[in-house]
Amino acid sequence: MQELLILLVIILVSALFSYKSSKLKVAVVAILTNYLMLLVYWAVGIYLNDEYEPEMVIGWFIFASLTSFFVVPASITFAWAIRKLNYRFNNAT
C-alpha cells in the first residue's frame, strides 16, 4: 500500500511539473521523477533500517524500471486532465 501511495505522488508531481509540455516531455519528466523519488525512498529506507545489501540496488532498479510502465501513461493522462481543466476554467465566460 505504501508503494502505491508513493507511485501516486510520483504521478501527481510529474504531471504538475510538466502539464504544459508535450507528451514526450511529460514522459521524460515522469521517468526522471520516478527514478529520483524511488532512489530517495530507497536511501531513506536504508538509513532508517540501518541495513544494506548489494542486491537492494538491483531491486531498486528493477522496481523503478517496471513502475515506469505504470507511471508514464498515468502522468500523461493526468497532465492532459490538468490542461483540460486549466483551459476550461480560464475560458469560462
All heavy atoms as an XYZ file, in Angstrom:
757
protein
N       0.822     -1.193      0.000
C       0.000      0.000      0.000
C       0.864      1.253      0.000
O       0.536      2.237     -0.656
C      -0.912     -0.053      1.240
C      -1.882      1.056      1.307
S      -3.068      0.881     -0.030
C      -4.090      2.255      0.268
N       1.965      1.186      0.734
C       2.850      2.336      0.808
C       3.484      2.630     -0.556
O       3.623      3.790     -0.935
C       3.935      2.072      1.846
C       4.829      3.243      2.108
C       5.843      2.937      3.190
O       5.969      1.795      3.623
N       6.566      3.942      3.627
N       3.839      1.586     -1.292
C       4.425      1.793     -2.612
C       3.420      2.396     -3.585
O       3.777      3.211     -4.429
C       4.967      0.471     -3.178
C       6.213     -0.025     -2.495
C       5.934     -0.789     -1.217
O       4.739     -1.094     -0.959
O       6.879     -1.077     -0.486
N       2.157      2.013     -3.452
C       1.126      2.577     -4.317
C       0.941      4.069     -4.052
O       0.796      4.860     -4.992
C      -0.196      1.834     -4.119
C      -1.343      2.263     -5.025
C      -0.987      2.025     -6.478
C      -2.606      1.534     -4.657
N       0.983      4.459     -2.799
C       0.889      5.883     -2.473
C       2.089      6.657     -3.008
O       1.934      7.781     -3.502
C       0.775      6.071     -0.962
C      -0.547      5.625     -0.348
C      -0.487      5.733      1.171
C      -1.686      6.452     -0.887
N       3.255      6.059     -2.927
C       4.444      6.717     -3.470
C       4.318      6.879     -4.974
O       4.662      7.926     -5.536
C       5.708      5.927     -3.084
C       5.956      6.052     -1.590
C       6.928      6.415     -3.864
C       7.022      5.152     -1.064
N       3.810      5.857     -5.658
C       3.617      5.964     -7.106
C       2.598      7.032     -7.462
O       2.766      7.763     -8.440
C       3.210      4.615     -7.684
C       4.289      3.534     -7.691
C       3.723      2.245     -8.249
C       5.487      3.977     -8.487
N       1.551      7.156     -6.682
C       0.561      8.214     -6.927
C       1.169      9.599     -6.737
O       0.884     10.526     -7.506
C      -0.654      8.025     -6.032
C      -1.555      6.849     -6.396
C      -2.669      6.702     -5.363
C      -2.138      7.031     -7.773
N       2.006      9.752     -5.727
C       2.691     11.035     -5.521
C       3.627     11.323     -6.692
O       3.691     12.456     -7.180
C       3.456     11.028     -4.172
C       4.399     12.208     -4.064
C       2.488     11.016     -3.015
N       4.344     10.302     -7.164
C       5.229     10.479     -8.314
C       4.431     10.912     -9.540
O       4.837     11.820    -10.276
C       6.008      9.180     -8.599
C       7.019      8.909     -7.483
C       6.716      9.248     -9.940
C       7.658      7.547     -7.555
N       3.286     10.290     -9.766
C       2.449     10.631    -10.915
C       1.966     12.076    -10.815
O       2.045     12.840    -11.788
C       1.264      9.660    -11.015
C       1.759      8.272    -11.408
C       0.220     10.152    -12.004
C       0.735      7.189    -11.222
N       1.473     12.462     -9.658
C       0.961     13.829     -9.497
C       2.066     14.866     -9.623
O       1.879     15.905    -10.263
C       0.242     13.962     -8.155
C      -1.077     13.206     -8.052
C      -1.645     13.323     -6.644
C      -2.066     13.738     -9.063
N       3.217     14.611     -9.031
C       4.327     15.572     -9.104
C       4.812     15.718    -10.542
O       5.014     16.845    -11.017
C       5.480     15.131     -8.162
C       6.757     15.891     -8.451
C       5.080     15.312     -6.720
N       4.988     14.620    -11.236
C       5.468     14.721    -12.615
C       4.437     15.378    -13.523
O       4.799     16.129    -14.435
C       5.863     13.347    -13.148
O       4.750     12.500    -13.196
N       3.165     15.126    -13.283
C       2.125     15.779    -14.103
C       2.056     17.275    -13.807
O       1.894     18.079    -14.728
C       0.780     15.126    -13.842
N       2.201     17.651    -12.550
C       2.155     19.074    -12.214
C       3.371     19.832    -12.741
O       3.269     20.998    -13.110
C       2.049     19.254    -10.698
C       0.685     18.942    -10.099
C       0.742     19.017     -8.578
C      -0.364     19.893    -10.633
N       4.528     19.181    -12.771
C       5.726     19.840    -13.273
C       5.716     20.017    -14.784
O       6.395     20.899    -15.296
C       6.986     19.074    -12.872
C       7.425     19.321    -11.456
C       8.144     18.364    -10.783
C       7.113     20.482    -10.797
C       8.555     18.568     -9.485
C       7.503     20.708     -9.501
C       8.231     19.744     -8.841
N       4.972     19.173    -15.487
C       5.111     19.186    -16.947
C       3.788     19.214    -17.696
O       3.734     18.802    -18.851
C       5.902     17.943    -17.370
O       5.212     16.783    -16.991
N       2.739     19.719    -17.093
C       1.443     19.646    -17.773
C       1.342     20.571    -18.975
O       0.499     20.374    -19.837
C       0.294     19.900    -16.798
C       0.112     21.328    -16.363
C      -0.763     22.177    -17.031
C       0.795     21.834    -15.271
C      -0.944     23.479    -16.637
C       0.618     23.132    -14.856
C      -0.246     23.954    -15.538
O      -0.414     25.233    -15.141
N       2.193     21.578    -19.077
C       2.144     22.479    -20.225
C       3.046     22.012    -21.362
O       3.133     22.659    -22.383
C       2.568     23.880    -19.804
C       1.566     24.569    -18.903
C       1.975     25.990    -18.620
C       0.941     26.670    -17.747
N       1.304     28.057    -17.482
N       3.700     20.891    -21.185
C       4.654     20.395    -22.178
C       4.012     19.357    -23.090
O       2.870     18.957    -22.905
C       5.855     19.778    -21.467
O       6.458     20.716    -20.603
N       4.806     18.904    -24.048
C       4.323     17.867    -24.963
C       4.323     16.509    -24.256
O       4.840     16.364    -23.148
C       5.224     17.811    -26.196
O       6.518     17.374    -25.817
N       3.750     15.508    -24.931
C       3.681     14.170    -24.340
C       5.066     13.582    -24.099
O       5.291     12.901    -23.111
C       2.884     13.228    -25.237
C       1.412     13.488    -25.243
C       0.702     12.476    -26.121
C      -0.775     12.774    -26.185
N      -1.480     11.843    -27.065
N       5.989     13.872    -25.001
C       7.346     13.353    -24.837
C       8.017     13.947    -23.605
O       8.659     13.231    -22.826
C       8.176     13.645    -26.085
C       9.625     13.176    -26.041
C       9.682     11.653    -25.942
C      10.376     13.664    -27.257
N       7.859     15.245    -23.403
C       8.455     15.877    -22.226
C       7.797     15.389    -20.945
O       8.462     15.213    -19.927
C       8.358     17.399    -22.329
C       9.293     17.990    -23.339
C       9.194     19.496    -23.352
C      10.069     20.086    -24.439
N       9.934     21.543    -24.507
N       6.496     15.173    -20.991
C       5.805     14.625    -19.819
C       6.339     13.233    -19.499
O       6.585     12.907    -18.337
C       4.281     14.587    -20.046
C       3.577     13.874    -18.906
C       3.722     15.993    -20.201
N       6.568     12.427    -20.521
C       7.096     11.075    -20.307
C       8.507     11.112    -19.735
O       8.833     10.364    -18.806
C       7.081     10.298    -21.617
N       9.343     12.002    -20.249
C      10.714     12.111    -19.754
C      10.727     12.595    -18.312
O      11.445     12.045    -17.463
C      11.549     13.038    -20.664
C      12.880     13.379    -20.023
C      11.756     12.402    -22.016
N       9.926     13.594    -18.014
C       9.850     14.096    -16.632
C       9.300     13.012    -15.708
O       9.767     12.859    -14.573
C       8.999     15.379    -16.569
C       8.672     15.767    -15.147
C       9.713     16.510    -17.278
N       8.334     12.237    -16.177
C       7.774     11.165    -15.353
C       8.817     10.106    -15.044
O       8.921      9.634    -13.905
C       6.569     10.538    -16.053
N       9.602      9.721    -16.037
C      10.635      8.705    -15.813
C      11.711      9.225    -14.871
O      12.122      8.527    -13.932
C      11.239      8.250    -17.154
C      10.202      7.459    -17.941
C      12.495      7.423    -16.939
C      10.619      7.139    -19.351
N      12.172     10.457    -15.092
C      13.199     11.016    -14.210
C      12.685     11.197    -12.789
O      13.395     10.897    -11.818
C      13.694     12.355    -14.772
C      14.484     12.273    -16.067
C      14.822     13.671    -16.564
C      15.735     11.450    -15.883
N      11.456     11.661    -12.647
C      10.871     11.814    -11.316
C      10.705     10.461    -10.643
O      10.954     10.328     -9.441
C       9.505     12.517    -11.417
O       9.662     13.732    -12.138
C       8.948     12.834    -10.055
N      10.313      9.464    -11.409
C      10.143      8.114    -10.878
C      11.458      7.587    -10.313
O      11.519      7.137     -9.167
C       9.621      7.201    -11.979
C       9.283      5.823    -11.478
O       8.977      5.630    -10.322
N       9.344      4.857    -12.366
N      12.521      7.645    -11.104
C      13.811      7.143    -10.638
C      14.330      7.951     -9.450
O      14.843      7.390     -8.479
C      14.837      7.158    -11.772
C      14.736      5.967    -12.674
C      14.079      6.040    -13.891
C      15.278      4.748    -12.299
C      13.977      4.947    -14.721
C      15.185      3.638    -13.123
C      14.532      3.752    -14.328
O      14.427      2.659    -15.138
N      14.193      9.269     -9.504
C      14.719     10.109     -8.429
C      13.973      9.892     -7.115
O      14.598      9.717     -6.053
C      14.655     11.583     -8.840
C      15.223     12.579     -7.840
C      16.722     12.363     -7.712
C      14.922     13.980     -8.275
N      12.654      9.885     -7.166
C      11.888      9.732     -5.927
C      12.023      8.326     -5.356
O      12.076      8.158     -4.132
C      10.425     10.100     -6.156
C      10.243     11.587     -6.383
S       8.538     12.064     -6.573
C       8.060     12.275     -4.878
N      12.094      7.313     -6.202
C      12.309      5.962     -5.685
C      13.721      5.794     -5.141
O      13.941      5.030     -4.201
C      12.007      4.921     -6.757
C      10.523      4.743     -7.065
C      10.337      3.758     -8.208
C       9.752      4.289     -5.852
N      14.697      6.521     -5.705
C      16.053      6.496     -5.154
C      16.077      7.118     -3.760
O      16.712      6.588     -2.840
C      17.016      7.222     -6.083
C      18.465      7.296     -5.628
C      19.079      5.899     -5.630
C      19.262      8.216     -6.521
N      15.369      8.230     -3.587
C      15.288      8.860     -2.268
C      14.571      7.935     -1.284
O      15.008      7.766     -0.140
C      14.580     10.232     -2.371
C      14.262     10.787     -0.996
C      15.434     11.201     -3.161
N      13.485      7.310     -1.728
C      12.758      6.357     -0.883
C      13.656      5.188     -0.475
O      13.674      4.755      0.676
C      11.528      5.862     -1.628
C      10.748      4.777     -0.941
C      10.002      5.049      0.197
C      10.756      3.482     -1.438
C       9.281      4.051      0.827
C      10.038      2.484     -0.821
C       9.302      2.773      0.317
O       8.600      1.777      0.928
N      14.438      4.686     -1.415
C      15.355      3.585     -1.155
C      16.442      4.011     -0.166
O      16.770      3.287      0.777
C      15.954      3.138     -2.482
C      17.029      2.116     -2.404
C      16.883      0.789     -2.138
C      18.418      2.331     -2.619
N      18.103      0.165     -2.177
C      19.058      1.100     -2.467
C      19.181      3.452     -2.930
C      20.427      0.957     -2.608
C      20.537      3.311     -3.076
C      21.139      2.072     -2.913
N      17.015      5.213     -0.362
C      18.086      5.693      0.514
C      17.582      5.942      1.932
O      18.256      5.607      2.912
C      18.700      6.965     -0.061
N      16.393      6.506      2.062
C      15.819      6.736      3.386
C      15.519      5.401      4.069
O      15.745      5.247      5.276
C      14.553      7.620      3.288
C      13.788      7.653      4.600
C      14.944      9.028      2.871
N      15.049      4.425      3.318
C      14.796      3.105      3.885
C      16.056      2.447      4.396
O      16.058      1.810      5.458
N      17.150      2.597      3.664
C      18.430      2.042      4.122
C      18.890      2.767      5.382
O      19.370      2.152      6.336
C      19.489      2.141      3.002
C      19.179      1.133      1.916
C      20.887      1.913      3.554
C      20.090      1.228      0.725
N      18.731      4.089      5.395
C      19.169      4.867      6.554
C      18.356      4.509      7.799
O      18.911      4.330      8.882
C      19.047      6.357      6.248
C      19.423      7.235      7.407
C      20.756      7.404      7.748
C      18.452      7.894      8.147
C      21.110      8.212      8.810
C      18.793      8.701      9.211
C      20.128      8.854      9.540
O      20.463      9.645     10.593
N      17.039      4.392      7.649
C      16.192      4.110      8.805
C      16.333      2.675      9.292
O      16.294      2.417     10.496
C      14.733      4.408      8.473
C      14.388      5.879      8.240
C      12.929      6.024      7.868
C      14.711      6.713      9.458
N      16.482      1.728      8.385
C      16.593      0.324      8.781
C      18.020     -0.070      9.137
O      18.238     -1.132      9.701
C      16.080     -0.592      7.667
C      14.601     -0.416      7.446
O      13.863     -0.081      8.356
N      14.169     -0.645      6.225
N      18.987      0.765      8.798
C      20.393      0.552      9.122
C      20.905     -0.791      8.597
O      21.620     -1.513      9.291
C      20.620      0.654     10.632
C      22.082      0.911     10.963
O      22.781      1.477     10.106
O      22.524      0.530     12.062
N      20.482     -1.127      7.392
C      20.992     -2.336      6.753
C      21.087     -2.094      5.257
O      20.281     -1.372      4.667
C      20.109     -3.545      7.032
C      18.712     -3.448      6.471
C      17.879     -4.659      6.799
O      17.704     -4.955      7.985
O      17.406     -5.292      5.853
N      22.088     -2.680      4.671
C      22.293     -2.529      3.233
C      22.839     -3.837      2.681
O      23.735     -4.448      3.259
C      23.280     -1.399      2.935
C      23.709     -1.363      1.493
C      22.857     -0.889      0.524
C      24.963     -1.838      1.117
C      23.229     -0.870     -0.800
C      25.342     -1.815     -0.209
C      24.477     -1.331     -1.156
O      24.847     -1.317     -2.471
N      22.291     -4.236      1.554
C      22.804     -5.386      0.822
C      22.935     -4.973     -0.637
O      22.101     -4.225     -1.148
C      21.851     -6.571      0.952
C      21.721     -7.092      2.364
C      20.706     -8.212      2.468
O      20.205     -8.660      1.434
O      20.432     -8.606      3.605
N      23.975     -5.435     -1.319
C      24.171     -5.017     -2.720
C      23.008     -5.380     -3.640
O      22.763     -4.693     -4.626
C      25.439     -5.761     -3.133
C      26.157     -6.042     -1.868
C      25.097     -6.211     -0.819
N      22.276     -6.439     -3.306
C      21.151     -6.820     -4.150
C      20.026     -5.782     -4.109
O      19.158     -5.764     -4.975
C      20.581     -8.174     -3.712
C      21.538     -9.326     -3.883
C      22.450     -9.495     -2.679
O      22.092     -9.031     -1.581
O      23.528    -10.080     -2.852
N      20.039     -4.931     -3.092
C      18.995     -3.912     -2.970
C      19.068     -2.907     -4.115
O      18.045     -2.367     -4.527
C      19.097     -3.210     -1.617
C      18.834     -4.136     -0.448
S      19.228     -3.390      1.120
C      17.791     -2.382      1.378
N      20.267     -2.659     -4.636
C      20.415     -1.735     -5.767
C      19.737     -2.324     -7.002
O      19.023     -1.620     -7.724
C      21.910     -1.458     -6.039
C      22.071     -0.574     -7.261
C      22.557     -0.829     -4.840
N      19.946     -3.603     -7.228
C      19.318     -4.262     -8.371
C      17.797     -4.261     -8.207
O      17.061     -4.004     -9.162
C      19.863     -5.697     -8.526
C      21.359     -5.642     -8.815
C      19.125     -6.441     -9.626
C      22.052     -6.976     -8.730
N      17.334     -4.515     -6.996
C      15.899     -4.482     -6.727
C      15.303     -3.109     -6.955
O      14.202     -2.977     -7.517
N      16.023     -2.065     -6.519
C      15.538     -0.700     -6.742
C      15.446     -0.412     -8.231
O      14.452      0.147     -8.708
C      16.466      0.313     -6.083
C      16.244      1.693     -6.596
C      15.241      2.549     -6.250
C      17.010      2.361     -7.599
N      15.348      3.711     -6.979
C      16.427      3.621     -7.807
C      18.138      2.023     -8.335
C      16.932      4.537     -8.707
C      18.640      2.936     -9.241
C      18.034      4.171     -9.419
N      16.476     -0.796     -8.991
C      16.482     -0.516    -10.419
C      15.363     -1.260    -11.135
O      14.674     -0.691    -11.995
C      17.844     -0.878    -11.020
C      17.954     -0.550    -12.472
C      18.098      0.766    -12.883
C      17.890     -1.540    -13.429
C      18.189      1.085    -14.218
C      17.978     -1.238    -14.771
C      18.140      0.073    -15.171
N      15.154     -2.517    -10.781
C      14.075     -3.299    -11.411
C      12.715     -2.719    -11.049
O      11.838     -2.567    -11.901
C      14.187     -4.782    -11.008
C      15.417     -5.403    -11.651
C      12.934     -5.552    -11.399
C      15.737     -6.791    -11.167
N      12.526     -2.368     -9.775
C      11.252     -1.796     -9.346
C      10.989     -0.466    -10.042
O       9.878     -0.210    -10.516
C      11.244     -1.617     -7.826
C       9.952     -1.103     -7.284
C       8.824     -1.902     -7.270
C       9.860      0.185     -6.787
C       7.629     -1.427     -6.782
C       8.669      0.667     -6.294
C       7.545     -0.143     -6.285
N      12.008      0.386    -10.134
C      11.840      1.681    -10.794
C      11.570      1.507    -12.283
O      10.767      2.242    -12.861
C      13.073      2.547    -10.561
N      12.225      0.540    -12.893
C      12.010      0.314    -14.332
C      10.608     -0.228    -14.609
O       9.947      0.201    -15.556
C      13.049     -0.671    -14.866
O      14.339     -0.136    -14.723
N      10.163     -1.159    -13.793
C       8.838     -1.730    -14.013
C       7.722     -0.740    -13.702
O       6.694     -0.725    -14.385
C       8.661     -3.000    -13.182
C       9.502     -4.195    -13.624
C       9.296     -5.361    -12.679
C       9.170     -4.590    -15.045
N       7.906      0.082    -12.693
C       6.856      1.048    -12.367
C       6.779      2.170    -13.393
O       5.763      2.865    -13.465
C       7.064      1.644    -10.967
O       8.371      2.222    -10.882
C       6.883      0.599     -9.895
N       7.823      2.352    -14.203
C       7.767      3.372    -15.246
C       6.677      3.054    -16.265
O       6.089      3.967    -16.847
C       9.117      3.485    -15.955
O      10.077      4.009    -15.088
N       6.379      1.770    -16.465
C       5.311      1.402    -17.392
C       3.936      1.824    -16.867
O       2.992      1.958    -17.634
C       5.322     -0.107    -17.656
C       6.501     -0.555    -18.444
C       7.511     -1.280    -17.845
C       6.613     -0.232    -19.783
C       8.607     -1.697    -18.573
C       7.712     -0.647    -20.527
C       8.710     -1.379    -19.917
N       3.816      2.007    -15.574
C       2.573      2.482    -14.979
C       2.582      4.003    -14.823
O       1.570      4.662    -15.041
C       2.379      1.822    -13.604
C       1.253      2.385    -12.797
C      -0.062      2.177    -13.173
C       1.501      3.134    -11.672
C      -1.093      2.704    -12.437
C       0.478      3.668    -10.928
C      -0.829      3.451    -11.308
N       3.729      4.554    -14.469
C       3.828      5.978    -14.159
C       3.698      6.840    -15.413
O       3.020      7.869    -15.392
C       5.144      6.271    -13.403
C       5.421      7.742    -13.317
C       5.096      5.664    -12.018
N       4.314      6.446    -16.499
C       4.323      7.289    -17.703
C       2.922      7.475    -18.291
O       2.492      8.626    -18.494
C       5.320      6.746    -18.754
C       5.167      7.469    -20.073
C       6.737      6.885    -18.240
N       2.138      6.425    -18.558
C       0.784      6.670    -19.093
C      -0.113      7.420    -18.111
O      -0.910      8.264    -18.528
C       0.232      5.276    -19.362
C       1.389      4.374    -19.373
C       2.434      4.998    -18.533
N       0.031      7.119    -16.836
C      -0.792      7.825    -15.852
C      -0.405      9.301    -15.775
O      -1.282     10.170    -15.657
C      -0.647      7.162    -14.482
N       0.876      9.617    -15.869
C       1.307     11.018    -15.854
C       0.823     11.763    -17.088
O       0.414     12.925    -17.001
C       2.833     11.104    -15.769
O       3.290     10.605    -14.560
N       0.880     11.108    -18.242
C       0.384     11.747    -19.463
C      -1.116     12.006    -19.342
O      -1.604     13.075    -19.722
C       0.714     10.875    -20.687
C       2.219     10.887    -20.938
C      -0.032     11.346    -21.919
C       2.677      9.925    -22.006
N      -1.851     11.066    -18.777
C      -3.296     11.239    -18.596
C      -3.593     12.358    -17.617
O      -4.464     13.201    -17.869
C      -3.926      9.929    -18.106
O      -3.596      8.893    -19.034
C      -5.421     10.053    -17.989
N      -2.888     12.395    -16.493
C      -3.106     13.463    -15.517
C      -2.719     14.821    -16.079
O      -3.403     15.824    -15.823
C      -2.333     13.192    -14.227
C      -3.069     12.319    -13.255
C      -2.665     11.024    -13.028
C      -4.165     12.796    -12.568
C      -3.333     10.204    -12.142
C      -4.852     11.997    -11.682
C      -4.434     10.696    -11.469
N      -1.622     14.900    -16.842
C      -1.222     16.173    -17.450
C      -2.279     16.638    -18.449
O      -2.592     17.831    -18.513
C       0.134     16.015    -18.133
N      -2.847     15.710    -19.218
C      -3.911     16.054    -20.150
C      -5.132     16.582    -19.394
O      -5.748     17.574    -19.796
C      -4.273     14.824    -20.973
C      -5.461     15.025    -21.855
C      -5.486     15.650    -23.065
C      -6.795     14.615    -21.578
N      -6.762     15.635    -23.565
C      -7.593     15.010    -22.659
C      -7.398     13.951    -20.525
C      -8.948     14.775    -22.718
C      -8.743     13.706    -20.575
C      -9.512     14.117    -21.662
N      -5.482     15.925    -18.289
C      -6.641     16.363    -17.492
C      -6.392     17.742    -16.883
O      -7.305     18.581    -16.853
C      -6.938     15.344    -16.400
N      -5.190     17.992    -16.426
C      -4.873     19.308    -15.863
C      -4.959     20.379    -16.936
O      -5.483     21.480    -16.706
C      -3.476     19.290    -15.205
C      -3.498     18.425    -13.945
C      -3.018     20.696    -14.852
C      -2.126     18.164    -13.358
N      -4.442     20.079    -18.153
C      -4.556     21.042    -19.252
C      -6.006     21.326    -19.593
O      -6.393     22.473    -19.834
C      -3.828     20.512    -20.489
C      -2.375     20.797    -20.528
C      -1.780     20.584    -21.912
N      -2.046     19.265    -22.468
C      -1.276     18.203    -22.295
N      -0.193     18.297    -21.572
N      -1.592     17.048    -22.853
N      -6.836     20.275    -19.639
C      -8.252     20.464    -19.952
C      -8.947     21.312    -18.884
O      -9.732     22.210    -19.201
C      -8.969     19.115    -20.068
C      -8.693     18.403    -21.345
C      -9.309     19.164    -22.494
C      -9.415     18.282    -23.702
N      -9.929     18.977    -24.849
N      -8.696     21.005    -17.616
C      -9.308     21.782    -16.538
C      -8.817     23.220    -16.545
O      -9.593     24.150    -16.325
C      -9.021     21.131    -15.184
C      -9.794     19.857    -14.886
C      -9.295     19.231    -13.598
C     -11.276     20.140    -14.808
N      -7.539     23.411    -16.799
C      -6.977     24.754    -16.856
C      -7.608     25.542    -18.002
O      -7.957     26.714    -17.846
C      -5.461     24.665    -17.025
C      -4.783     25.986    -16.798
O      -5.363     26.897    -16.248
N      -3.538     26.074    -17.218
N      -7.781     24.914    -19.153
C      -8.410     25.570    -20.296
C      -9.868     25.898    -19.995
O     -10.350     26.979    -20.316
C      -8.311     24.662    -21.532
C      -8.975     25.233    -22.748
C      -8.365     26.240    -23.493
C     -10.233     24.775    -23.160
C      -8.981     26.771    -24.606
C     -10.842     25.309    -24.275
C     -10.220     26.295    -24.986
O     -10.841     26.823    -26.086
N     -10.570     24.966    -19.359
C     -11.980     25.170    -19.068
C     -12.187     26.322    -18.087
O     -13.073     27.145    -18.252
C     -12.591     23.883    -18.518
C     -14.079     24.020    -18.259
C     -14.697     22.703    -17.914
N     -14.700     21.869    -19.117
C     -14.918     20.571    -19.117
N     -15.152     19.946    -18.001
N     -14.913     19.903    -20.237
N     -11.348     26.372    -17.040
C     -11.515     27.427    -16.033
C     -11.046     28.786    -16.532
O     -11.578     29.811    -16.152
C     -10.796     27.069    -14.739
C     -11.483     25.982    -13.982
C     -10.774     24.902    -13.483
C     -12.850     26.009    -13.744
C     -11.397     23.891    -12.785
C     -13.487     25.019    -13.043
C     -12.768     23.940    -12.563
N     -10.038     28.808    -17.399
C      -9.534     30.078    -17.904
C     -10.415     30.662    -19.001
O     -10.428     31.856    -19.207
C      -8.106     29.922    -18.430
C      -7.111     29.788    -17.317
O      -7.361     30.184    -16.187
N      -5.985     29.193    -17.615
N     -11.154     29.811    -19.706
C     -12.001     30.290    -20.799
C     -13.483     30.296    -20.433
O     -14.326     30.428    -21.314
C     -11.782     29.450    -22.045
C     -10.411     29.656    -22.610
O      -9.843     30.721    -22.468
N      -9.872     28.641    -23.248
N     -13.790     30.143    -19.186
C     -15.194     30.179    -18.756
C     -15.697     31.617    -18.806
O     -15.063     32.533    -18.306
C     -15.342     29.624    -17.358
N     -16.831     31.806    -19.453
C     -17.393     33.169    -19.533
C     -18.811     33.194    -19.029
O     -19.482     32.230    -18.915
C     -17.374     33.684    -20.975
O     -18.050     32.780    -21.811
C     -15.953     33.882    -21.430
